[in-house]
Amino acid sequence: MAGINLIENKNTQIAKNLWIAGGYYVDFDLFNQFRIIGPNNHLYCGLVDIPRHRIKIKQVKAENAHLEIRGEFLSNNINFYYPVMEDIRTLRELIGVCKGGEKPFLQLRYKFLGRSFPRIIKRIIKKTPEKETQLLFKRTYQEGKYFYQTSFIFPSFVKVEKINLPLKGYRLTAKNKKNIPFLIKSKTNEIHRKKLGKFFEDQNINWKVFGKRKKEVKYFLWRTEKEIKHLVSWGKTSGDRYGTIFPRDWMESADLGEKDLTPEIISYIYEASLKNVNKKGEGWHEEVVGEYKYEHQISGQDIYDRKMIDIEPHYFLKLENLPFTFLNKKANKEKLKRIALYILNKARKDKFIIFKKIPRIIPYFIHLHPGEKEQKYYFVGNWRDSGWGFKKIGKIIAPFDVNCVFYPVALRKIEKYWREIGLNKNQIKDIDKLIKKWNKKKEFYQFKNKDGTKAFAICAYKKEENTKKFELMKVNHLDESYLFFYNKGNQDEIRSFCRRLLSPEYFYTSSGPMLIAKNNQYGYTTEEYHGLVIWTKQVAFTVLGLKKHFEVSIVNKWDKEVQKLIKKTILKICEDMIRTFSCLNAVPEVHIDKGGEPEFFSLWNMSEVQLWSAVGARAIFKTYHEILTNQIYKEI
């Protein structure tokens, strides 16, 4: 398998076409385009129309915000066009318009002309004291206060000539040479790095458990350690697409890593996720950073996205995992108090927690199509944040996870920790009544499939706002795993879940369980971000939720048949996922199964390095190890 030999050499290269060094993510993307993505979610360099086989990277190293790359172009003459430089969020939008081609950076240059160029270029050609030639590409923002830049430095024997066609750039020529060596230097003066201590708990692993997959598991544990340290230290959610903190993603990552990450790291993740809670107690989905943030500020837009409805309860779901020092911090305590009051208010006055109304002052362009009327409610509001996640089934949507898991569990945690977060008795006087009210939601969402197996609807909805009753969108979905991870299920629910996880008619594929069951009536496909696809993080919630109930089944003496079924399901899912990671040589955000083999999801909408995937994969490996080494489990 490509990459396994890297385990021993402490290199910055973590896969065949991927390096992580300091705050930088360097790769040849899935279109084989060379990229440097650095601090503040910026593309520092995207080479235009230089094919992969013409570039050799020899060394990548970095110290904080300074990156150096040594390599060579495998030709003695090459057209070197101005590289693409842009904030990643804008770049994603521009490339999305260019969908369909094999060379997005080249398409972008033709389609958008002057977009995504270096904005300020100083001394574009400069001779160094060693008679080398330096090409400096630079973008500035916030009235020139901040910059990010990339320099290409070529030896004196390389002739550098300006060209204007077919695109503006340079003709590089190295007469009587085979290749053109280069040194790349990237840097920025806006640095937001958190220096942290020990990331992972010590654990003894019996590698024999993994059999012929031992090398792969060793490699991925090494690799995910590198990924997690990079992402958390530099405030990122993914390597290339989401270079900022998404509180939901971060908190779920901390929850999945509860026996892997140290208390210091879990505490930091939660504290960072509390950072922008407002006075009303509302959480936040995303904070824009860097150049994109500045563009929002000069146009008077809010730099915080607060449209999600699942963020607030997340702060409480695993409050018990946080160290004592976390609640001793005044700021953390005050924010949790505000959030608790927000949740209590919603729990009292609302029958269901539904997707929010769109503020009239903000045009909602992102999910509107030509001819559509302006919507009153958002189409998204929980982690399934794509426009067709719920097939736009109704004007009002109340998702399963928020109503049946997050609010009931959050209310119980508020009841348990009300003193620690600074509430008084009067503020929780009706807490028992509220817990009872929200515990009943699960019953409303439950339905039976045609084969008699129990399941829970993916959402309740109203087709029109003035409709009296909520209907159920009866789709089998992997968000049931939240119920078993954060809450409790009974023997029948677990039996049903396991049977469906192992059934090709429902969730099963040899590449991992799908997010939506195959036998749905709504036309979900493998082309949809939240359709018939496989998310590593949701698989991890499934595995950990089943393991939790495997322990429950032993303590409560459930039927032996159910105990064996739970164990069989856990092992099968883990084995399939280990094989999948090996085949893909990555722990991706999302992938699909095609004819029994794993493939990356759409090249346009997928990250190869994602925080909750990396943490989730480690949880899968370690759960598999525990099931096969724990003597009590082995006897079942």
C-alpha positions in Angstrom: 0.0 0.0 0.0 1.4 3.4 -0.9 2.5 5.4 2.1 3.1 2.6 4.6 6.9 3.0 4.3 6.5 6.5 5.6 5.7 5.4 9.1 9.2 5.1 10.3 10.9 8.2 8.7 9.1 11.1 10.5 8.5 12.8 7.2 6.0 15.5 6.5 4.7 13.3 3.7 1.7 11.4 4.9 0.5 9.9 1.6 1.7 9.6 -2.0 0.4 13.1 -3.0 -0.1 14.7 0.4 2.2 16.6 2.9 1.3 18.3 6.2 3.9 20.7 7.5 3.3 23.3 10.2 0.2 25.2 9.2 0.3 24.0 5.6 -1.5 21.4 3.7 0.4 20.6 0.4 -1.0 18.2 -2.1 -1.8 17.1 -5.6 -5.6 17.2 -5.4 -7.9 14.6 -6.9 -7.6 16.4 -10.3 -3.8 16.2 -9.9 -3.4 19.9 -9.5 -0.6 21.1 -7.2 -1.8 23.1 -4.2 -0.5 24.9 -1.2 -3.2 25.6 1.4 -2.1 27.5 4.4 -3.2 29.4 7.6 -6.4 31.3 7.5 -8.0 29.1 4.9 -6.1 30.6 1.9 -4.8 28.9 -1.2 -1.3 30.2 -1.3 -0.6 28.5 -4.6 -2.5 26.5 -7.2 -0.4 25.7 -10.3 -2.3 26.2 -13.5 -2.1 23.5 -16.3 1.2 21.9 -15.2 0.5 18.1 -15.2 1.3 15.9 -12.3 3.9 13.9 -14.2 5.9 17.1 -14.8 6.4 17.9 -11.1 8.6 16.1 -8.5 8.5 17.1 -4.9 11.7 16.3 -3.0 11.2 17.9 0.4 8.5 19.8 2.3 9.3 21.4 5.6 7.8 24.2 7.7 8.2 26.2 10.9 4.9 27.7 12.0 3.8 30.0 9.2 6.9 29.6 7.0 6.9 26.8 4.4 9.7 25.6 2.2 9.3 23.1 -0.7 12.2 21.8 -2.8 11.5 20.0 -6.1 11.8 20.2 -9.8 9.8 20.5 -13.0 10.5 17.3 -15.0 11.2 19.2 -18.3 13.8 21.7 -19.5 11.1 24.1 -20.7 7.7 24.9 -19.3 4.9 27.5 -19.3 4.6 28.8 -15.7 1.3 30.8 -15.5 0.4 33.0 -12.6 -0.8 30.7 -9.9 -4.3 30.7 -8.5 -4.4 32.5 -5.1 -7.7 33.0 -3.2 -9.5 32.3 0.0 -10.8 28.8 -0.1 -14.5 29.6 0.5 -14.5 31.9 -2.6 -12.5 29.4 -4.6 -15.0 26.6 -3.8 -17.8 28.8 -5.1 -15.9 29.7 -8.3 -14.9 26.2 -9.0 -18.4 25.0 -8.3 -19.5 27.1 -11.3 -16.8 25.4 -13.4 -18.1 21.9 -12.6 -17.6 19.2 -15.3 -13.9 19.6 -16.4 -10.7 17.9 -15.4 -8.6 21.1 -14.8 -10.6 23.4 -12.5 -7.8 26.0 -12.1 -7.4 26.3 -15.8 -11.2 26.6 -16.3 -11.3 29.2 -13.5 -8.7 31.3 -15.2 -10.6 31.3 -18.5 -14.1 31.6 -17.1 -13.4 34.3 -14.4 -10.6 36.2 -16.1 -9.1 38.4 -13.4 -10.4 36.5 -10.4 -8.1 34.5 -8.1 -4.9 36.3 -9.2 -2.2 37.6 -6.9 -3.6 41.0 -6.1 -0.4 42.8 -5.2 2.8 41.7 -6.9 6.0 43.3 -5.8 9.3 42.7 -7.6 7.7 40.0 -9.7 11.2 39.1 -11.0 14.1 39.7 -8.7 17.7 38.5 -9.0 19.0 37.3 -5.6 22.7 37.8 -4.6 23.3 34.2 -5.8 21.9 35.3 -9.2 18.8 33.1 -8.7 15.5 34.4 -10.1 12.6 34.9 -7.6 9.0 35.2 -8.7 7.0 36.6 -5.8 3.2 36.3 -5.7 1.3 38.1 -2.9 -2.2 38.9 -1.8 -3.0 41.5 0.9 -6.2 42.2 2.8 -7.5 44.4 5.6 -6.1 47.6 4.1 -2.7 45.9 3.5 -2.3 44.9 7.2 -2.1 41.2 6.4 -0.7 39.2 3.5 -0.1 35.7 2.3 2.5 35.0 -0.4 4.4 32.4 -2.3 7.8 32.8 -4.0 9.3 30.5 -6.6 13.1 30.6 -6.8 15.0 29.2 -9.7 18.8 28.7 -10.2 20.8 31.1 -12.4 20.8 28.7 -15.3 17.0 28.9 -15.7 15.9 31.6 -18.2 12.7 33.3 -17.1 10.8 35.2 -19.8 7.4 37.0 -19.5 4.6 35.7 -21.7 1.1 36.9 -22.2 -0.3 33.9 -24.2 -2.0 31.5 -24.0 -2.1 32.9 -20.4 -0.1 35.5 -18.6 3.0 34.1 -16.9 6.5 33.0 -17.7 8.4 30.7 -20.0 11.0 28.8 -18.0 13.9 27.3 -20.0 17.0 25.4 -18.7 19.2 24.9 -21.8 21.3 21.7 -21.8 19.5 20.5 -18.6 16.9 17.7 -18.2 14.9 19.4 -15.4 14.2 22.8 -13.8 14.9 22.8 -10.0 12.8 25.1 -7.8 12.5 26.3 -4.2 9.1 27.4 -3.0 8.7 29.7 0.0 5.2 30.5 1.4 4.4 32.6 4.4 1.9 34.9 6.1 1.9 37.5 8.9 -1.5 36.5 10.3 -0.9 33.6 12.6 -3.4 31.9 14.9 -1.8 28.8 16.2 -2.6 27.1 19.5 0.3 25.5 21.2 -1.0 22.4 22.9 0.4 19.6 25.1 -0.1 15.9 24.8 -2.9 15.0 22.3 -3.5 11.3 22.8 -3.8 8.9 25.7 -1.3 6.1 26.0 -2.7 2.7 24.9 -1.2 -0.7 24.5 -2.2 -2.4 21.2 -1.9 -6.1 20.4 -1.1 -5.7 16.7 -1.7 -9.4 16.0 -5.5 -8.7 16.4 -5.4 -6.9 13.0 -3.9 -9.9 11.2 -2.9 -9.1 7.6 -4.2 -5.5 8.0 -1.6 -4.8 10.8 0.5 -2.5 8.6 -2.5 -0.6 7.3 -3.8 0.1 10.8 -0.4 1.1 12.1 -0.1 3.5 9.2 -3.5 5.1 9.6 -3.0 5.5 13.4 0.2 7.3 12.6 -1.3 9.3 9.8 -4.5 10.4 11.7 -2.3 11.5 14.6 -0.6 13.9 12.2 -3.9 15.1 10.7 -5.6 15.7 14.1 -2.6 17.6 15.5 -2.5 19.8 12.4 -6.2 20.5 12.3 -6.7 21.2 16.0 -3.5 23.3 16.5 -4.4 25.5 13.5 -8.1 25.8 14.0 -9.2 23.8 11.0 -12.0 21.3 10.4 -10.6 19.8 7.2 -7.3 19.9 5.4 -8.4 21.6 2.3 -12.0 22.7 2.3 -12.9 23.9 5.8 -9.9 25.8 7.2 -11.8 27.2 10.2 -13.6 25.9 13.3 -17.1 24.4 12.9 -18.2 23.8 16.5 -20.5 20.9 15.7 -17.7 19.1 13.9 -15.2 19.9 16.7 -17.5 18.8 19.5 -18.5 15.6 17.8 -14.8 14.9 17.2 -14.1 15.3 20.9 -17.0 13.0 21.7 -15.8 10.3 19.3 -12.3 10.6 20.8 -13.4 10.4 24.5 -11.1 7.5 25.2 -8.4 8.5 22.8 -7.8 12.3 23.1 -6.5 13.7 26.4 -8.6 15.8 28.7 -6.5 18.9 27.8 -7.4 18.4 24.1 -11.1 17.7 24.7 -11.3 20.7 27.0 -9.6 23.0 24.3 -11.9 21.7 21.6 -15.0 22.6 23.6 -13.6 25.9 24.8 -12.8 26.9 21.2 -16.3 25.8 20.2 -17.8 28.2 22.8 -15.8 31.2 21.6 -18.5 33.0 19.7 -21.7 32.2 21.7 -23.8 35.3 21.7 -25.6 37.1 24.5 -28.9 35.2 23.7 -27.1 31.9 24.2 -27.0 31.0 20.5 -24.1 28.9 19.3 -22.5 29.3 15.9 -21.9 27.1 12.9 -18.9 28.7 11.3 -16.7 31.8 11.7 -15.2 33.0 8.5 -11.5 33.8 8.6 -8.7 35.6 6.7 -9.4 37.4 3.5 -13.0 36.0 3.3 -13.7 37.5 6.8 -12.4 40.9 5.7 -14.7 40.8 2.6 -17.6 40.1 4.9 -16.7 42.9 7.2 -16.4 45.6 4.5 -19.8 44.6 3.0 -21.5 44.7 6.5 -22.2 41.0 6.7 -22.2 38.9 9.9 -19.0 36.8 10.1 -20.9 34.2 12.2 -23.3 31.7 10.7 -26.0 30.9 13.3 -28.7 29.2 11.2 -28.2 25.7 12.7 -30.5 24.3 15.4 -28.3 21.5 16.7 -25.3 23.4 18.0 -26.6 24.6 21.4 -27.5 21.1 22.8 -24.2 19.7 21.6 -22.4 21.7 24.3 -24.1 19.5 27.0 -24.2 16.0 25.4 -20.8 14.9 26.8 -20.3 17.5 29.5 -19.1 14.8 31.9 -16.0 14.3 29.7 -14.7 17.8 30.4 -12.2 18.2 33.2 -13.1 20.1 36.4 -10.9 23.0 35.3 -13.2 23.6 32.3 -16.2 24.8 34.4 -13.9 26.6 36.8 -13.2 29.2 34.0 -15.7 32.0 34.4 -16.1 32.6 30.6 -17.0 28.9 30.0 -19.4 28.9 32.9 -21.2 32.1 31.8 -21.5 30.9 28.2 -22.9 27.5 29.2 -25.4 29.2 31.5 -26.6 31.4 28.6 -26.9 28.3 26.3 -28.8 26.4 29.0 -31.3 29.2 29.3 -31.7 29.3 25.6 -32.4 25.5 25.5 -34.8 25.7 28.4 -36.7 28.4 26.7 -37.0 26.5 23.4 -37.9 23.3 25.2 -40.8 25.1 27.0 -42.4 27.0 24.2 -41.7 24.7 21.1 -43.6 21.6 20.2 -40.7 20.6 17.9 -37.3 22.1 17.2 -37.6 23.2 13.6 -35.3 24.8 11.0 -35.1 28.5 11.6 -36.8 31.3 9.8 -34.7 33.2 7.3 -34.1 36.8 8.6 -35.7 39.2 6.2 -32.6 41.4 6.2 -30.4 38.6 4.7 -31.2 37.5 1.1 -31.0 33.7 1.1 -29.5 33.1 -2.3 -27.6 29.8 -1.8 -30.6 27.4 -2.1 -32.8 29.4 -4.4 -33.2 28.5 -8.0 -34.4 30.7 -10.9 -38.2 31.2 -10.6 -38.4 30.1 -6.9 -40.0 32.4 -4.4 -38.0 33.5 -1.5 -38.2 30.9 1.2 -39.4 31.6 4.7 -37.5 28.8 6.4 -34.0 27.5 5.8 -33.7 24.2 4.0 -30.9 23.2 6.4 -30.4 23.3 10.1 -28.5 20.2 11.4 -25.4 18.3 10.2 -27.2 17.2 7.0 -26.5 20.7 5.7 -27.0 20.2 2.0 -30.1 21.6 0.3 -31.4 18.1 -0.7 -30.6 16.4 2.6 -34.3 16.2 3.4 -35.4 16.4 -0.2 -37.1 19.8 0.6 -40.1 17.7 1.7 -41.8 20.4 3.6 -41.8 24.1 4.5 -41.1 23.2 8.1 -38.7 20.4 9.1 -38.0 19.0 12.5 -35.0 16.5 12.3 -34.8 13.3 14.3 -31.4 14.0 15.9 -32.2 17.3 17.4 -35.7 16.4 18.6 -35.2 12.8 19.7 -31.6 12.8 21.0 -30.0 16.2 21.5 -32.7 18.1 23.3 -33.7 15.2 25.6 -30.1 14.4 26.5 -29.1 18.1 26.9 -32.1 18.7 29.3 -30.9 15.8 31.5 -27.4 17.2 31.6 -28.7 20.6 32.5 -30.6 18.9 35.4 -27.4 17.2 36.5 -25.1 20.2 36.2 -27.3 23.2 36.9 -25.3 24.3 40.0 -22.0 24.0 38.2 -23.1 26.2 35.3 -24.6 28.9 37.6 -28.3 28.3 37.3 -30.7 28.7 40.2 -33.5 26.4 41.3 -36.2 28.7 39.9 -34.7 28.5 36.5 -35.1 24.7 36.3 -38.3 24.4 38.4 -40.0 22.5 35.5 -37.0 20.5 34.4 -38.7 17.1 35.1 -41.7 18.1 33.1 -39.5 19.2 30.2 -37.4 16.0 30.2 -40.6 13.9 30.1 -42.0 16.0 27.2 -38.9 15.6 25.1 -38.3 11.9 25.9 -41.7 11.2 24.3 -40.5 12.6 20.9 -38.8 9.3 20.1 -42.2 7.5 20.2 -43.7 9.9 17.7 -40.8 9.4 15.2 -40.9 5.6 15.4 -42.3 3.5 12.6 -42.2 0.0 11.3 -40.7 -1.1 8.0 -42.6 -3.6 5.8 -40.5 -6.4 7.2 -41.5 -5.5 10.7 -38.2 -4.0 11.8 -38.4 -0.8 13.9 -36.9 2.5 12.8 -37.1 6.2 13.3 -38.2 8.8 10.7 -35.4 11.1 9.5 -37.6 14.1 10.2 -41.1 15.3 11.0 -42.4 17.9 8.6 -45.2 20.1 7.5 -45.7 20.6 3.8 -47.1 24.1 4.4 -46.7 26.4 7.4 -50.4 26.5 8.3 -50.8 22.7 8.2 -52.0 21.5 11.6 -50.2 18.1 12.0 -46.6 17.0 11.4 -46.1 14.1 9.1 -43.1 11.6 9.2 -40.5 11.2 6.5 -40.1 7.5 6.9 -36.6 6.9 5.8 -34.1 4.6 7.5 -31.0 6.6 8.3 -27.7 6.3 10.2 -28.6 9.2 12.5 -30.1 6.5 14.7 -26.5 6.0 15.8 -26.8 9.2 17.8 -29.6 7.7 19.8 -27.4 4.8 20.9 -24.2 6.8 21.4 -25.6 9.7 23.4 -28.8 8.1 24.8 -30.1 4.6 25.4 -31.9 2.0 23.3 -33.8 -1.1 24.3 -33.1 -4.7 23.1 -35.7 -4.5 20.3 -34.3 -1.3 18.9 -30.7 -2.5 19.0 -31.7 -5.8 17.3 -33.5 -4.0 14.6 -30.6 -1.6 14.0 -28.1 -4.4 13.7 -30.2 -6.4 11.3 -30.6 -3.4 9.1 -26.9 -2.6 9.3 -26.1 -6.1 8.0 -28.8 -6.1 5.3 -28.0 -4.9 1.7 -31.6 -3.9 1.4 -30.9 -1.3 4.1 -27.5 0.1 5.1 -25.0 -2.6 4.2 -22.2 -2.3 1.6 -18.8 -3.9 1.8 -17.3 -0.3 1.9 -19.3 0.6 5.1 -22.9 1.3 6.1 -24.6 4.0 4.0 -26.0 7.2 5.5 -29.5 6.5 4.0 -30.9 3.0 3.5 -31.1 1.7 0.0 -34.8 0.9 0.2 -36.0 4.5 0.5 -38.9 5.9 -1.5 -37.4 9.4 -2.0 -34.8 8.7 -4.7 -31.6 9.3 -2.8 -28.5 8.5 -4.8 -24.7 8.2 -4.5 -24.4 11.7 -6.1 -25.8 13.5 -3.1 -23.7 14.7 -0.2 -26.1 13.2 2.3 -27.5 10.4 0.2 -26.4 6.8 -0.4 -22.9 7.6 0.7 -20.7 6.6 3.6 -19.5 9.1 6.2 -16.7 7.8 8.4 -17.8 9.9 11.4 -21.3 8.5 11.3 -20.0 5.0 11.0 -17.9 5.7 14.1 -21.0 6.8 16.0 -22.6 3.6 14.9 -19.7 1.4 16.1 -19.4 3.2 19.5 -23.1 3.2 20.1 -23.3 -0.5 19.5 -20.3 -1.1 21.7 -21.9 0.8 24.5 -25.0 -1.4 24.1 -22.9 -4.5 23.9 -21.8 -3.7 27.4 -25.4 -2.9 28.4 -26.5 -6.3 26.9 -24.0 -8.2 29.1 -24.8 -6.3 32.3 -28.6 -6.6 31.8 -28.4 -10.1 30.5 -30.1 -9.5 27.2 -30.8 -12.5 24.9 -27.6 -14.3 23.9 -28.8 -14.0 20.3 -28.8 -10.2 20.6 -25.4 -10.1 22.2 -23.9 -12.2 19.4 -25.6 -10.1 16.8 -24.2 -6.9 18.3 -20.7 -8.3 18.3 -21.0 -9.6 14.8 -22.3 -6.3 13.5 -19.4 -4.3 15.2 -16.7 -6.6 13.8 -18.1 -6.7 10.3 -18.4 -2.9 10.1 -14.9 -2.4 11.5 -13.4 -4.9 9.1 -15.1 -3.4 6.1 -14.0 0.1 7.1 -10.3 -1.0 7.6 -10.4 -2.5 4.2 -11.9 0.7 2.7 -9.3 3.0 4.2 -6.6 0.7 2.8 -8.2 0.7 -0.7 -8.6 4.5 -0.7 -5.3 5.1 1.1 -7.1 7.8 3.0 -9.7 8.4 5.7 -12.0 10.6 3.7 -14.9 12.8 4.8 -17.3 10.9 2.6 -17.0 8.0 0.1 -19.3 5.7 -1.8 -19.6 2.0 -2.6 -19.5 1.1 -6.3 -19.9 -2.6 -7.2 -18.5 -3.7 -3.8 -15.5 -1.4 -4.0 -15.0 2.0 -2.3 -14.6 5.2 -4.3 -14.1 8.8 -3.2 -17.3 10.8 -3.3 -17.6 13.6 -6.0 -14.2 15.1 -6.5 -15.7 18.6 -6.0 -17.3 18.0 -2.6 -15.0 15.9 -0.5 -12.1 16.3 1.8 -9.4 13.7 2.1 -8.4 15.0 5.5 -11.3 15.7 7.9 -11.2 16.1 11.7 -14.2 13.9 12.7 -13.2 11.3 10.1 -9.7 11.0 11.5 -10.9 10.8 15.1 -13.7 8.4 14.0 -11.3 6.1 12.2 -9.2 5.8 15.3 -12.3 4.9 17.3 -13.2 2.2 14.8 -9.7 0.7 15.0 -9.7 0.7 18.8 -13.2 -0.6 19.2 -12.3 -3.5 16.9 -9.2 -4.1 19.1 -11.2 -4.0 22.3 -13.9 -6.4 21.1 -11.2 -9.0 20.2 -9.0 -8.6 23.2 -11.4 -8.2 26.1 -11.9 -11.6 27.7 -15.6 -11.0 28.5 -16.3 -10.0 25.0 -14.3 -12.9 23.5 -16.5 -15.4 25.3 -19.7 -14.2 23.6 
